[in-house]
Structure formats: structure tokens, C-alpha cells
Amino acid sequence: MAKIEEVKLVDDLDGGQADETVRFTWDGKPREIDLSAEHAARFREALAPYVEASRRVVGPAPAKRSAGSGSRASSADREHNRAVREWAQHNGFEVGDRGRIPADVLDAYSRRAA
């Protein structure tokens, strides 16, 4: 039996349809955000003066680590994500066992106790 799965990108700013995932690095940490074409253009326009004035880094960025950082934070993140996925599945949200948790699910989870 064939199975077709459809992936729909949702704009992380306004919940509308997203056209692309924009990846960037902020303070040495990789980030990504799903945006409509309009929001992506505004994002790029806002950063353009800073990008133009910046220097390109050649080679790997130096690792920034402080004492006590490392697996504790990622293990806490994994536990939080597990709890979000479990809650979402019990509350009618479609969420995979792995990968990025949709913004609407995270928002609903954070509002559940409010």
C-alpha cells in the first residue's frame, strides 16, 4: 500500500502559510524559522546592514563551553520534548515521534496551565 504524507509549513510569526525555512546562526547557535515570502524578505532586509558590515569567518567557529554545560541541558530538552509530544498526542495534535515540534503545539502546551 502506498502512503503519501503532506508537510505544510506554518509561518512561525503569524500562523499563516510559510513558503520557506530560513536558517541562521545567532550567538554561535544554529536557528531556523518558517516564514512566508514577505516575512523572509523583511527578515533579510532587517539584517542586511549588519551582514554587509560584518566579516566572513573562515574555518570552524571556536567552541564556547562553560563548566557544567553539555549533556544536562540536552537531556532536559529531550525530557521536555517527550512531555510535549505525549501531551499533544493525548490532546488531538498530530506530532511525530522525532523532529521539530510545530509552533502551534508548543504554544498550546505552554498555555495548557494558564
C-alpha angles and dihedrals in degrees: 000000000000121000126200119194122191123209116204119193115218121202106248091213103052107005093245126123114304122212100194147005112243115207123198142150122244121187089344095308121114113236136178135193132185111230142172116246090259095051092045090053091049090049091052092045091051092052097039097092091050094046091049091051094045131092123240114242115226117206129006119329115247114262115250112207132159128199110279096021121120132059096013092068094044092047090052089049091051091050092049092049091048090053092048092050092048092049092046094051091050091049100051101265121135108231129155126235090243139025134039118348110227116252093238090057092049090048093050091047092051091048095048094091096038 
